[in-house]
Amino acid sequence: MASLVPKDKRQLRACLICGIVLNHHIFRDHGCPNCEAFVRMRGQNDVVADCTSTTFDGVMAMFQPSSSWIAKFAHVNNYKPGVYAAHVTGRIPEDIEDALIRKGITYHPRDGTADE
């Protein structure tokens, strides 16, 4: 798997579901390390474009998310170690949000808006 901290700062994207920050080609080649089980990004540029954003603010490096108070505060304490965006602009498409709901997964937008 890719390094926890992206080496190439070009084409960085943040997952709209979990907020992890990776290069576009990592999402495309490997999928999201937290969300791949229910949102298949691997090998699908259109899903990568729909479920990630190039517009994000603030980053947090989480190397032991399960024992970090800031990870718990940011709702990433159950995710893989990595670099996470504090705020990600954008929303996932409604069909993907509906699919998450059908699987019993609650989507919490990372853009600061409350669920409608």
All heavy atoms as an XYZ file, in Angstrom:
903
protein
N       0.842     -1.189      0.000
C       0.000      0.000      0.000
C       0.878      1.240      0.000
O       2.040      1.215      0.352
C      -0.922     -0.039      1.229
C      -1.936      1.072      1.298
S      -3.037      1.058     -0.120
C      -3.859      2.572      0.073
N       0.275      2.331     -0.344
C       0.994      3.597     -0.462
C       1.472      4.074      0.910
O       0.992      3.651      1.948
C       0.060      4.638     -1.061
N       2.426      4.981      0.878
C       2.933      5.610      2.090
C       1.795      6.351      2.799
O       0.848      6.821      2.173
C       4.029      6.593      1.695
O       4.389      7.389      2.784
N       1.903      6.453      4.121
C       0.870      7.157      4.883
C       0.803      8.636      4.535
O      -0.261      9.224      4.500
C       1.123      7.003      6.382
C       0.995      5.607      6.946
C       1.314      5.624      8.433
C      -0.386      5.053      6.717
N       1.955      9.237      4.300
C       2.016     10.654      3.964
C       2.301     10.783      2.476
O       3.306     10.268      1.991
C       3.117     11.370      4.774
C       3.200     12.837      4.409
C       2.873     11.189      6.268
N       1.404     11.440      1.723
C       1.633     11.586      0.283
C       2.951     12.293     -0.008
O       3.247     13.331      0.581
C       0.443     12.428     -0.187
C      -0.593     12.274      0.867
C       0.159     12.058      2.146
N       3.752     11.706     -0.881
C       5.043     12.297     -1.243
C       4.874     13.364     -2.320
O       5.517     14.392     -2.287
C       5.992     11.198     -1.727
C       6.463     10.286     -0.612
C       7.381      9.214     -1.155
C       7.930      8.320     -0.094
N       6.969      7.616      0.714
N       4.015     13.111     -3.279
C       3.772     14.038     -4.371
C       2.590     14.927     -3.996
O       1.493     14.434     -3.760
C       3.466     13.252     -5.652
C       3.299     14.142     -6.865
O       3.492     15.365     -6.750
O       2.985     13.603     -7.935
N       2.821     16.216     -3.910
C       1.762     17.141     -3.472
C       0.816     17.525     -4.602
O      -0.200     18.155     -4.382
C       2.373     18.413     -2.877
C       3.372     18.184     -1.772
C       2.825     17.347     -0.637
C       3.818     17.149      0.463
N       4.674     15.995      0.370
N       1.145     17.117     -5.837
C       0.255     17.415     -6.952
C      -0.873     16.389     -6.976
O      -0.699     15.243     -6.592
C       1.020     17.378     -8.271
C       2.065     18.482     -8.369
C       2.937     18.292     -9.555
N       3.747     17.094     -9.284
C       4.519     16.508    -10.171
N       4.598     16.973    -11.375
N       5.233     15.447     -9.843
N      -2.005     16.800     -7.424
C      -3.178     15.946     -7.583
C      -3.643     15.323     -6.269
O      -4.180     14.222     -6.246
C      -2.930     14.859     -8.627
C      -2.680     15.401    -10.004
C      -2.562     14.306    -11.042
O      -2.751     13.133    -10.762
N      -2.261     14.693    -12.254
N      -3.448     16.037     -5.162
C      -3.968     15.546     -3.886
C      -5.482     15.675     -3.878
O      -6.044     16.654     -4.372
C      -3.386     16.331     -2.710
C      -1.956     16.030     -2.327
C      -1.535     16.926     -1.161
C      -1.776     14.570     -1.960
N      -6.126     14.676     -3.320
C      -7.574     14.660     -3.199
C      -7.932     14.145     -1.813
O      -7.189     13.367     -1.224
C      -8.203     13.759     -4.258
C      -7.873     14.200     -5.690
C      -8.618     13.395     -6.715
N     -10.030     13.725     -6.762
C     -10.567     14.730     -7.455
N      -9.791     15.508     -8.160
N     -11.857     14.940     -7.445
N      -9.056     14.565     -1.300
C      -9.555     14.084     -0.013
C     -10.838     13.311     -0.255
O     -11.706     13.745     -1.019
C      -9.814     15.248      0.935
N     -10.970     12.175      0.397
C     -12.185     11.369      0.296
C     -13.335     12.137      0.947
O     -13.198     12.654      2.061
C     -11.972     10.024      0.991
S     -13.427      8.961      0.985
N     -14.456     12.221      0.265
C     -15.617     12.928      0.802
C     -16.295     12.156      1.915
O     -17.096     12.719      2.663
C     -16.624     13.201     -0.321
C     -16.191     14.252     -1.337
C     -17.108     14.227     -2.551
C     -16.168     15.630     -0.703
N     -15.985     10.885      2.057
C     -16.617     10.068      3.092
C     -15.784     10.049      4.367
O     -16.282     10.352      5.443
C     -16.878      8.646      2.570
C     -17.808      8.712      1.365
C     -17.468      7.759      3.675
C     -17.920      7.432      0.582
N     -14.504      9.702      4.250
C     -13.672      9.584      5.453
C     -12.683     10.728      5.626
O     -12.167     10.934      6.712
C     -12.936      8.249      5.457
S     -11.613      8.109      4.229
N     -12.361     11.472      4.562
C     -11.464     12.616      4.649
C      -9.993     12.314      4.448
O      -9.172     13.224      4.507
N      -9.621     11.053      4.174
C      -8.209     10.748      3.981
C      -7.691     11.459      2.736
O      -8.414     11.601      1.750
C      -7.951      9.226      3.914
C      -6.456      8.941      4.127
C      -8.473      8.615      2.628
C      -6.141      7.502      4.478
N      -6.455     11.956      2.812
C      -5.853     12.706      1.719
C      -4.808     11.821      1.031
O      -3.867     11.350      1.673
C      -5.188     14.006      2.233
C      -4.476     14.746      1.106
C      -6.222     14.903      2.901
N      -5.011     11.598     -0.267
C      -4.105     10.784     -1.080
C      -4.014     11.386     -2.473
O      -4.835     12.229     -2.842
C      -4.624      9.345     -1.196
C      -4.760      8.533      0.086
C      -5.532      7.251     -0.180
C      -3.392      8.228      0.664
N      -3.052     10.944     -3.242
C      -2.963     11.354     -4.636
C      -4.057     10.672     -5.446
O      -4.488      9.561     -5.115
C      -1.595     10.981     -5.228
C      -0.475     11.717     -4.545
O       0.167     11.173     -3.677
N      -0.261     12.965     -4.912
N      -4.476     11.325     -6.523
C      -5.516     10.777     -7.384
C      -5.179      9.355     -7.816
O      -6.036      8.460     -7.770
C      -5.714     11.677     -8.611
C      -6.712     11.137     -9.569
N      -6.368     10.295    -10.607
C      -8.052     11.293     -9.641
C      -7.453      9.963    -11.272
N      -8.489     10.560    -10.716
N      -3.941      9.115     -8.227
C      -3.588      7.783     -8.734
C      -3.642      6.709     -7.642
O      -3.883      5.548     -7.953
C      -2.226      7.806     -9.441
C      -1.054      7.952     -8.525
N      -0.616      9.172     -8.087
C      -0.241      7.024     -7.976
C       0.435      8.993     -7.289
N       0.682      7.700     -7.203
N      -3.477      7.077     -6.374
C      -3.599      6.089     -5.287
C      -5.062      5.673     -5.141
O      -5.373      4.481     -5.024
C      -3.060      6.649     -3.955
C      -1.583      7.012     -4.082
C      -3.295      5.662     -2.813
C      -0.659      5.844     -4.361
N      -5.971      6.652     -5.148
C      -7.400      6.319     -5.114
C      -7.767      5.440     -6.312
O      -8.479      4.448     -6.166
C      -8.266      7.581     -5.121
C      -8.364      8.287     -3.796
C      -7.863      9.568     -3.637
C      -8.978      7.689     -2.711
C      -7.960     10.237     -2.428
C      -9.095      8.343     -1.488
C      -8.582      9.623     -1.344
N      -7.277      5.796     -7.489
C      -7.596      5.048     -8.704
C      -7.004      3.637     -8.676
O      -7.665      2.672     -9.029
C      -7.103      5.800     -9.935
C      -7.478      5.119    -11.257
C      -6.673      5.653    -12.418
N      -5.261      5.369    -12.188
C      -4.271      6.242    -12.388
N      -4.533      7.452    -12.835
N      -3.026      5.914    -12.164
N      -5.744      3.510     -8.258
C      -5.061      2.214     -8.315
C      -5.388      1.293     -7.147
O      -5.404      0.074     -7.301
C      -3.545      2.412     -8.385
C      -3.103      3.121     -9.656
O      -3.906      3.226    -10.605
O      -1.939      3.578     -9.691
N      -5.635      1.874     -5.954
C      -5.839      1.054     -4.755
C      -7.198      1.252     -4.102
O      -7.574      0.466     -3.235
C      -4.755      1.363     -3.716
C      -3.371      1.107     -4.210
N      -2.825     -0.151     -4.296
C      -2.424      1.966     -4.669
C      -1.597     -0.061     -4.768
N      -1.327      1.218     -5.018
N      -7.894      2.323     -4.452
C      -9.138      2.651     -3.783
C      -8.865      3.375     -2.477
O      -7.721      3.614     -2.110
N      -9.910      3.701     -1.761
C      -9.781      4.360     -0.468
C      -9.510      3.294      0.593
O     -10.255      2.316      0.670
C     -11.054      5.127     -0.129
S     -10.985      5.909      1.501
N      -8.498      3.472      1.429
C      -8.190      2.448      2.423
C      -9.283      2.253      3.469
O      -9.351      1.199      4.099
C      -6.895      2.946      3.070
C      -6.803      4.385      2.748
C      -7.563      4.589      1.468
N     -10.165      3.245      3.626
C     -11.249      3.135      4.603
C     -12.593      2.788      3.971
O     -13.426      2.154      4.601
C     -11.405      4.449      5.373
C     -10.165      4.811      6.136
O      -9.663      4.029      6.930
N      -9.641      5.997      5.879
N     -12.810      3.206      2.749
C     -14.140      3.143      2.139
C     -14.265      2.150      0.990
O     -15.361      1.978      0.450
C     -14.532      4.529      1.642
S     -14.413      5.816      2.904
N     -13.194      1.512      0.590
C     -13.218      0.656     -0.600
C     -14.217     -0.492     -0.471
O     -14.802     -0.917     -1.456
C     -11.813      0.101     -0.885
C     -11.699     -0.646     -2.189
C     -11.962      0.211     -3.427
O     -11.901      1.454     -3.342
O     -12.229     -0.378     -4.487
N     -14.458     -0.961      0.735
C     -15.377     -2.086      0.926
C     -16.813     -1.748      0.514
O     -17.557     -2.632      0.090
C     -15.357     -2.536      2.387
N     -17.190     -0.471      0.602
C     -18.567     -0.119      0.247
C     -18.676      0.911     -0.869
O     -19.751      1.111     -1.412
C     -19.363      0.328      1.480
C     -18.643      1.291      2.372
C     -18.693      2.646      2.154
C     -17.907      0.824      3.449
C     -18.037      3.529      2.977
C     -17.246      1.704      4.287
C     -17.316      3.055      4.056
N     -17.578      1.577     -1.231
C     -17.557      2.479     -2.387
C     -16.357      2.076     -3.227
O     -15.228      2.344     -2.869
C     -17.427      3.965     -1.967
C     -17.360      4.862     -3.190
C     -18.569      4.378     -1.080
N     -16.601      1.422     -4.314
C     -15.525      0.873     -5.144
C     -14.891      1.960     -6.018
O     -15.410      2.292     -7.075
C     -16.070     -0.242     -6.032
C     -16.813     -1.317     -5.289
C     -15.845     -2.343     -4.771
N     -16.603     -3.465     -4.198
C     -16.369     -3.945     -3.005
N     -15.433     -3.445     -2.266
N     -17.073     -4.960     -2.549
N     -13.768      2.510     -5.538
C     -13.049      3.524     -6.312
C     -11.981      2.894     -7.196
O     -11.640      3.456     -8.238
C     -12.384      4.539     -5.382
C     -13.340      5.459     -4.678
S     -12.418      6.759     -3.822
C     -13.501      7.055     -2.451
N     -11.437      1.783     -6.778
C     -10.316      1.161     -7.479
C     -10.642      0.953     -8.951
O     -11.617      0.312     -9.308
C      -9.972     -0.181     -6.840
C      -8.747     -0.834     -7.461
C      -8.417     -2.134     -6.784
N      -8.254     -1.900     -5.356
C      -8.385     -2.846     -4.433
N      -8.673     -4.066     -4.767
N      -8.221     -2.548     -3.169
N      -9.812      1.552     -9.809
C      -9.951      1.382    -11.246
C     -11.076      2.168    -11.884
O     -11.356      1.986    -13.067
N     -11.723      3.057    -11.135
C     -12.874      3.794    -11.676
C     -12.674      5.296    -11.477
O     -13.024      5.842    -10.431
C     -14.152      3.332    -10.988
C     -14.427      1.857    -11.207
C     -15.788      1.465    -10.675
O     -16.783      2.144    -10.958
N     -15.834      0.392     -9.914
N     -12.137      5.954    -12.494
C     -11.884      7.391    -12.409
C     -13.137      8.192    -12.109
O     -13.076      9.195    -11.400
C     -11.240      7.900    -13.703
C      -9.745      7.709    -13.719
O      -9.089      7.864    -12.698
N      -9.202      7.368    -14.870
N     -14.281      7.781    -12.645
C     -15.512      8.532    -12.407
C     -15.929      8.477    -10.941
O     -16.372      9.476    -10.377
C     -16.643      8.055    -13.321
C     -16.937      6.573    -13.181
O     -16.036      5.808    -12.785
O     -18.079      6.159    -13.485
N     -15.759      7.330    -10.286
C     -16.104      7.215     -8.866
C     -15.101      7.996     -8.025
O     -15.480      8.655     -7.048
C     -16.189      5.736     -8.427
C     -16.522      5.631     -6.946
C     -17.228      4.991     -9.252
N     -13.828      7.962     -8.410
C     -12.814      8.762     -7.708
C     -13.186     10.240     -7.797
O     -13.157     10.955     -6.797
C     -11.399      8.509     -8.281
C     -10.396      9.502     -7.694
C     -10.953      7.084     -8.006
N     -13.576     10.694     -8.974
C     -13.963     12.099     -9.149
C     -15.207     12.445     -8.340
O     -15.303     13.535     -7.772
C     -14.193     12.399    -10.629
N     -16.182     11.515     -8.263
C     -17.423     11.763     -7.538
C     -17.249     11.712     -6.022
O     -17.973     12.398     -5.299
C     -18.487     10.730     -7.920
C     -19.049     10.946     -9.307
O     -18.845     12.041     -9.882
O     -19.693     10.009     -9.835
N     -16.338     10.894     -5.532
C     -16.230     10.638     -4.090
C     -15.012     11.269     -3.434
O     -14.740     11.014     -2.255
C     -16.239      9.136     -3.830
S     -17.811      8.372     -4.267
N     -14.254     12.070     -4.185
C     -13.126     12.795     -3.617
C     -13.191     14.246     -4.083
O     -13.920     14.572     -5.007
C     -11.773     12.179     -4.038
O     -11.608     12.305     -5.455
C     -11.661     10.719     -3.635
N     -12.419     15.093     -3.413
C     -12.405     16.512     -3.757
C     -10.981     17.052     -3.698
O     -10.188     16.623     -2.851
C     -13.284     17.294     -2.778
O     -13.192     18.686     -3.012
N     -10.682     17.980     -4.572
C      -9.382     18.655     -4.532
C      -9.416     19.866     -3.614
O      -8.386     20.477     -3.360
C      -8.968     19.128     -5.943
O      -9.981     20.000     -6.452
C      -8.772     17.955     -6.880
N     -10.601     20.199     -3.101
C     -10.763     21.369     -2.249
C     -10.971     20.927     -0.809
O     -12.030     20.415     -0.453
C     -11.961     22.213     -2.719
O     -11.832     22.465     -4.124
C     -12.021     23.524     -1.974
N      -9.932     21.116     -0.005
C      -9.999     20.749      1.406
C      -9.113     21.685      2.207
O      -8.196     22.301      1.672
C      -9.610     19.284      1.625
C      -8.253     18.901      1.101
C      -7.123     18.999      1.903
C      -8.109     18.441     -0.201
C      -5.879     18.653      1.417
C      -6.865     18.081     -0.691
C      -5.743     18.183      0.117
N      -9.407     21.794      3.503
C      -8.667     22.693      4.396
C      -8.157     21.913      5.601
O      -8.840     21.024      6.104
C      -9.571     23.819      4.921
C     -10.039     24.738      3.829
O      -9.207     25.148      3.015
O     -11.246     25.031      3.795
N      -6.992     22.285      6.069
C      -6.429     21.698      7.276
C      -6.145     20.223      7.114
O      -6.932     19.503      6.515
N      -5.028     19.773      7.611
C      -4.705     18.354      7.566
C      -4.223     17.895      8.932
O      -3.638     18.670      9.692
C      -3.654     18.010      6.487
C      -4.212     18.193      5.093
C      -2.392     18.804      6.666
N      -4.509     16.646      9.242
C      -4.094     16.024     10.497
C      -3.433     14.705     10.140
O      -3.989     13.927      9.366
C      -5.310     15.715     11.366
C      -6.213     16.881     11.657
S      -7.783     16.335     12.362
C      -8.672     15.888     10.877
N      -2.265     14.449     10.682
C      -1.598     13.168     10.473
C      -1.973     12.254     11.636
O      -1.736     12.591     12.795
C      -0.087     13.349     10.410
N      -2.572     11.135     11.309
C      -3.010     10.181     12.325
C      -2.228      8.885     12.164
O      -2.412      8.162     11.188
C      -4.507      9.876     12.172
C      -5.394     11.060     12.312
S      -5.310     11.696     13.983
C      -6.059     13.274     13.742
N      -1.346      8.617     13.114
C      -0.547      7.400     13.048
C      -1.079      6.321     13.978
O      -0.827      5.142     13.764
C       0.921      7.710     13.338
C       1.527      8.567     12.262
C       1.651      9.933     12.427
C       1.921      8.016     11.060
C       2.173     10.730     11.431
C       2.445      8.801     10.045
C       2.569     10.159     10.234
N      -1.823      6.718     15.024
C      -2.510      5.781     15.903
C      -3.910      6.328     16.171
O      -4.213      6.776     17.280
C      -1.746      5.592     17.214
C      -0.402      4.925     17.040
C       0.329      4.767     18.353
O       0.154      5.553     19.279
N       1.142      3.742     18.439
N      -4.779      6.300     15.153
C      -6.092      6.923     15.291
C      -6.922      6.389     16.460
O      -7.652      7.133     17.086
C      -6.785      6.634     13.963
C      -5.705      6.281     13.021
C      -4.586      5.729     13.831
N      -6.793      5.115     16.773
C      -7.630      4.532     17.819
C      -7.309      5.075     19.209
O      -8.150      5.017     20.105
C      -7.500      3.010     17.815
O      -6.163      2.636     18.072
N      -6.116      5.637     19.397
C      -5.751      6.153     20.720
C      -5.585      7.676     20.730
O      -5.065      8.230     21.686
C      -4.464      5.485     21.209
O      -3.393      5.761     20.334
N      -6.039      8.342     19.695
C      -5.871      9.789     19.578
C      -7.174     10.521     19.899
O      -8.219     10.222     19.331
C      -5.442     10.132     18.148
O      -5.544     11.516     17.913
N      -7.099     11.499     20.801
C      -8.299     12.260     21.128
C      -8.725     13.125     19.949
O      -9.914     13.314     19.720
C      -8.107     13.102     22.389
C      -7.156     14.246     22.243
C      -5.819     14.244     22.493
C      -7.477     15.565     21.790
N      -5.280     15.476     22.219
C      -6.274     16.310     21.791
C      -8.653     16.189     21.383
C      -6.222     17.645     21.395
C      -8.590     17.520     20.993
C      -7.392     18.232     21.002
N      -7.767     13.655     19.187
C      -8.132     14.483     18.037
C      -8.767     13.620     16.943
O      -9.677     14.065     16.243
C      -6.947     15.320     17.512
C      -7.418     16.404     16.537
C      -5.905     14.455     16.847
C      -8.253     17.469     17.136
N      -8.320     12.377     16.803
C      -8.935     11.470     15.826
C     -10.379     11.193     16.223
O     -11.270     11.147     15.373
C      -8.138     10.177     15.730
N     -10.607     11.011     17.515
C     -11.978     10.786     17.983
C     -12.835     12.028     17.741
O     -13.955     11.930     17.251
C     -11.973     10.431     19.470
C     -13.326     10.064     20.002
C     -13.255      9.581     21.435
C     -14.640      9.153     21.891
N     -14.635      8.641     23.245
N     -12.279     13.200     18.024
C     -12.989     14.455     17.798
C     -13.331     14.639     16.325
O     -14.403     15.122     15.979
C     -12.131     15.625     18.303
C     -12.743     16.972     18.096
C     -13.743     17.433     18.921
C     -12.322     17.788     17.054
C     -14.313     18.684     18.731
C     -12.879     19.034     16.845
C     -13.881     19.484     17.691
N     -12.415     14.230     15.443
C     -12.603     14.382     13.994
C     -13.345     13.201     13.373
O     -13.529     13.152     12.159
C     -11.244     14.552     13.313
N     -13.764     12.248     14.185
C     -14.495     11.058     13.725
C     -13.682     10.215     12.752
O     -14.226      9.661     11.801
C     -15.837     11.438     13.090
C     -16.701     12.265     13.990
N     -17.322     11.745     15.096
C     -17.015     13.579     13.957
C     -17.997     12.705     15.713
N     -17.823     13.828     15.042
N     -12.376     10.091     13.001
C     -11.530      9.231     12.167
C     -10.809      8.179     13.012
O      -9.908      7.510     12.536
C     -10.511     10.048     11.317
C     -11.226     10.969     10.348
C      -9.536     10.807     12.190
N     -11.231      8.009     14.255
C     -10.540      7.097     15.165
C     -10.701      5.629     14.795
O      -9.927      4.791     15.257
C     -10.974      7.336     16.611
C     -12.469      7.237     16.809
O     -13.227      7.829     16.052
N     -12.887      6.517     17.823
N     -11.655      5.295     13.950
C     -11.830      3.907     13.505
C     -11.256      3.676     12.110
O     -11.479      2.613     11.527
C     -13.308      3.518     13.528
C     -13.849      3.471     14.936
O     -13.161      3.020     15.849
N     -15.063      3.952     15.128
N     -10.549      4.649     11.586
C      -9.993      4.544     10.242
C      -8.520      4.165     10.278
O      -7.889      4.115     11.327
C     -10.170      5.866      9.489
C     -11.613      6.222      9.204
C     -12.005      7.540      9.144
C     -12.571      5.249      8.987
C     -13.326      7.891      8.866
C     -13.894      5.583      8.710
C     -14.255      6.906      8.649
O     -15.544      7.246      8.374
N      -7.965      3.946      9.100
C      -6.556      3.583      8.940
C      -5.672      4.798      9.242
O      -6.101      5.940      9.062
C      -6.276      3.128      7.504
C      -7.158      2.015      7.008
C      -6.639      0.703      7.466
C      -7.485     -0.376      6.791
N      -7.357     -1.651      7.365
N      -4.438      4.563      9.686
C      -3.507      5.678      9.854
C      -3.293      6.404      8.522
O      -3.348      5.793      7.456
C      -2.211      4.992     10.300
C      -2.656      3.703     10.907
C      -3.864      3.283     10.098
N      -3.067      7.697      8.580
C      -2.841      8.478      7.375
C      -3.010      9.957      7.635
O      -3.090     10.401      8.774
N      -3.076     10.725      6.563
C      -3.287     12.165      6.630
C      -4.745     12.439      6.277
O      -5.242     11.973      5.247
C      -2.340     12.909      5.650
C      -2.627     14.400      5.635
C      -0.888     12.650      6.038
N      -5.431     13.188      7.136
C      -6.858     13.461      6.961
C      -7.112     14.953      6.873
O      -6.458     15.744      7.553
C      -7.658     12.881      8.141
C      -7.720     11.382      8.103
C      -6.697     10.621      8.622
C      -8.788     10.738      7.498
C      -6.730      9.235      8.563
C      -8.839      9.352      7.432
C      -7.806      8.616      7.961
O      -7.838      7.241      7.884
N      -8.067     15.327      6.051
C      -8.476     16.727      5.926
C      -9.461     17.058      7.036
O     -10.315     16.244      7.391
C      -9.128     16.958      4.572
N      -9.342     18.259      7.588
C     -10.271     18.709      8.618
C     -11.618     19.089      8.008
O     -12.665     18.893      8.617
C      -9.676     19.892      9.374
N     -11.596     19.597      6.789
C     -12.809     20.068      6.110
C     -12.648     19.759      4.627
O     -11.637     20.110      4.031
C     -12.934     21.578      6.336
C     -14.110     22.204      5.676
N     -14.061     22.678      4.382
C     -15.363     22.443      6.105
C     -15.239     23.189      4.066
N     -16.042     23.055      5.096
N     -13.628     19.085      4.052
C     -13.586     18.734      2.630
C     -14.802     19.343      1.950
O     -15.936     19.110      2.376
C     -13.592     17.201      2.404
C     -13.452     16.883      0.928
C     -12.499     16.525      3.210
N     -14.584     20.122      0.909
C     -15.678     20.766      0.192
C     -16.297     19.785     -0.793
O     -15.587     19.173     -1.592
C     -15.174     22.002     -0.558
O     -14.606     22.906      0.397
C     -16.291     22.688     -1.316
N     -17.619     19.666     -0.721
C     -18.352     18.811     -1.654
C     -19.172     17.760     -0.937
O     -19.029     17.553      0.270
N     -20.036     17.122     -1.691
C     -20.896     16.046     -1.178
C     -20.835     14.888     -2.152
O     -20.654     15.070     -3.352
C     -22.361     16.511     -1.081
C     -22.654     17.648     -0.139
C     -22.694     17.233      1.315
N     -23.696     16.232      1.612
C     -24.834     16.455      2.247
N     -25.138     17.673      2.627
N     -25.660     15.478      2.514
N     -21.013     13.680     -1.633
C     -21.068     12.513     -2.508
C     -22.390     12.535     -3.264
O     -23.366     13.136     -2.798
C     -20.903     11.189     -1.726
C     -21.991     11.025     -0.672
C     -19.517     11.082     -1.137
C     -21.981      9.675      0.013
N     -22.456     11.905     -4.418
C     -23.711     11.860     -5.175
C     -24.810     11.152     -4.373
O     -24.534     10.267     -3.554
C     -23.350     11.054     -6.422
C     -21.873     11.172     -6.546
C     -21.358     11.276     -5.143
N     -26.054     11.548     -4.630
C     -27.193     10.982     -3.892
C     -27.299      9.473     -4.036
O     -27.655      8.793     -3.078
C     -28.497     11.649     -4.338
C     -28.676     13.040     -3.775
C     -30.050     13.611     -4.094
O     -31.027     12.838     -4.186
O     -30.129     14.832     -4.244
N     -26.995      8.930     -5.225
C     -27.111      7.478     -5.395
C     -26.103      6.732     -4.522
O     -26.423      5.675     -3.970
C     -26.966      7.076     -6.870
C     -25.627      7.463     -7.473
O     -25.112      8.546     -7.154
O     -25.100      6.666     -8.273
N     -24.921      7.301     -4.336
C     -23.932      6.667     -3.460
C     -24.345      6.829     -2.004
O     -24.223      5.898     -1.204
C     -22.522      7.235     -3.728
C     -22.082      6.827     -5.143
C     -21.525      6.749     -2.687
C     -20.760      7.394     -5.585
N     -24.873      7.985     -1.656
C     -25.368      8.192     -0.289
C     -26.509      7.220      0.015
O     -26.562      6.620      1.094
C     -25.820      9.641     -0.105
C     -26.149      9.986      1.328
C     -26.381     11.470      1.551
O     -26.139     12.282      0.644
O     -26.805     11.810      2.662
N     -27.415      7.028     -0.936
C     -28.512      6.067     -0.753
C     -27.986      4.648     -0.591
O     -28.486      3.877      0.233
C     -29.485      6.127     -1.930
C     -30.269      7.432     -1.980
O     -30.340      8.138     -0.947
O     -30.798      7.749     -3.067
N     -26.948      4.287     -1.363
C     -26.354      2.952     -1.245
C     -25.720      2.765      0.133
O     -25.823      1.674      0.721
C     -25.312      2.738     -2.345
N     -25.089      3.805      0.658
C     -24.513      3.723      2.002
C     -25.608      3.505      3.045
O     -25.456      2.672      3.945
C     -23.730      4.996      2.327
C     -22.451      5.246      1.539
C     -21.859      6.602      1.911
C     -21.443      4.147      1.768
N     -26.708      4.223      2.909
C     -27.823      4.080      3.847
C     -28.375      2.665      3.809
O     -28.644      2.059      4.851
C     -28.924      5.127      3.551
C     -28.413      6.527      3.895
C     -30.209      4.813      4.311
C     -29.284      7.653      3.397
N     -28.516      2.102      2.602
C     -29.016      0.722      2.478
C     -28.085     -0.285      3.147
O     -28.525     -1.325      3.615
C     -29.202      0.353      1.003
C     -30.445      0.962      0.376
C     -30.762      0.344     -0.972
N     -29.681      0.460     -1.930
C     -29.474      1.504     -2.728
N     -30.276      2.547     -2.671
N     -28.461      1.512     -3.582
N     -26.789      0.054      3.213
C     -25.817     -0.832      3.858
C     -25.677     -0.538      5.350
O     -24.841     -1.124      6.030
C     -24.453     -0.706      3.173
C     -24.474     -1.234      1.755
C     -23.145     -1.050      1.074
C     -23.247     -1.560     -0.355
N     -22.007     -1.446     -1.088
N     -26.487      0.404      5.855
C     -26.455      0.730      7.270
C     -25.326      1.671      7.669
O     -24.974      1.760      8.841
N     -24.770      2.392      6.702
C     -23.658      3.302      6.963
C     -24.183      4.734      6.924
O     -24.807      5.148      5.947
C     -22.537      3.107      5.918
C     -22.007      1.681      6.002
C     -21.430      4.138      6.112
C     -21.165      1.271      4.825
N     -23.951      5.472      7.991
C     -24.384      6.857      8.061
C     -23.307      7.760      7.466
O     -22.149      7.701      7.883
C     -24.650      7.277      9.517
O     -25.611      6.384     10.080
C     -25.167      8.699      9.596
N     -23.690      8.564      6.498
C     -22.765      9.502      5.860
C     -22.807     10.819      6.617
O     -23.856     11.425      6.784
C     -23.161      9.700      4.391
C     -22.437     10.834      3.696
C     -21.053     10.844      3.603
C     -23.143     11.880      3.130
C     -20.375     11.877      2.963
C     -22.488     12.913      2.480
C     -21.112     12.907      2.406
O     -20.449     13.925      1.767
N     -21.649     11.255      7.100
C     -21.508     12.551      7.764
C     -20.704     13.453      6.828
O     -19.496     13.231      6.672
C     -20.772     12.400      9.095
C     -21.481     11.524     10.069
N     -22.584     11.921     10.770
C     -21.240     10.238     10.425
C     -22.999     10.942     11.529
N     -22.199      9.905     11.343
N     -21.338     14.421      6.192
C     -20.620     15.303      5.276
C     -19.418     15.947      5.959
O     -19.491     16.345      7.114
C     -21.651     16.348      4.882
C     -22.966     15.716      5.152
C     -22.740     14.803      6.312
N     -18.320     16.036      5.251
C     -17.089     16.612      5.798
C     -16.922     18.066      5.406
O     -15.860     18.639      5.579
C     -15.904     15.791      5.326
C     -16.021     14.353      5.751
C     -14.713     13.807      6.218
N     -14.920     12.584      6.966
C     -14.698     12.456      8.253
N     -14.263     13.464      8.943
N     -14.902     11.320      8.860
N     -18.021     18.668      4.872
C     -17.931     20.068      4.472
C     -18.518     21.021      5.511
O     -18.676     22.194      5.261
C     -18.606     20.284      3.109
C     -20.099     19.984      3.128
O     -20.631     19.561      4.172
O     -20.728     20.149      2.064
N     -18.855     20.499      6.682
C     -19.366     21.332      7.748
C     -20.863     21.519      7.737
O     -21.410     22.151      8.633
N     -21.567     20.958      6.753
C     -23.017     21.099      6.715
C     -23.662     19.943      7.474
O     -23.112     18.851      7.559
C     -23.556     21.102      5.276
O     -23.233     19.856      4.654
C     -22.967     22.240      4.471
N     -24.820     20.178      7.999
C     -25.575     19.129      8.688
C     -26.392     18.363      7.666
O     -26.750     18.880      6.611
C     -26.477     19.742      9.733
N     -26.693     17.115      7.972
C     -27.563     16.333      7.096
C     -28.927     16.988      7.024
O     -29.443     17.483      8.015
C     -27.731     14.909      7.617
C     -26.487     14.084      7.421
O     -25.704     14.379      6.492
O     -26.316     13.126      8.180
N     -29.483     16.985      5.831
C     -30.805     17.609      5.640
C     -31.892     16.599      5.889
O     -31.762     15.446      5.765
C     -30.906     18.161      4.221
C     -29.857     19.223      3.973
C     -29.797     19.658      2.512
O     -30.555     19.138      1.679
O     -29.002     20.532      2.216
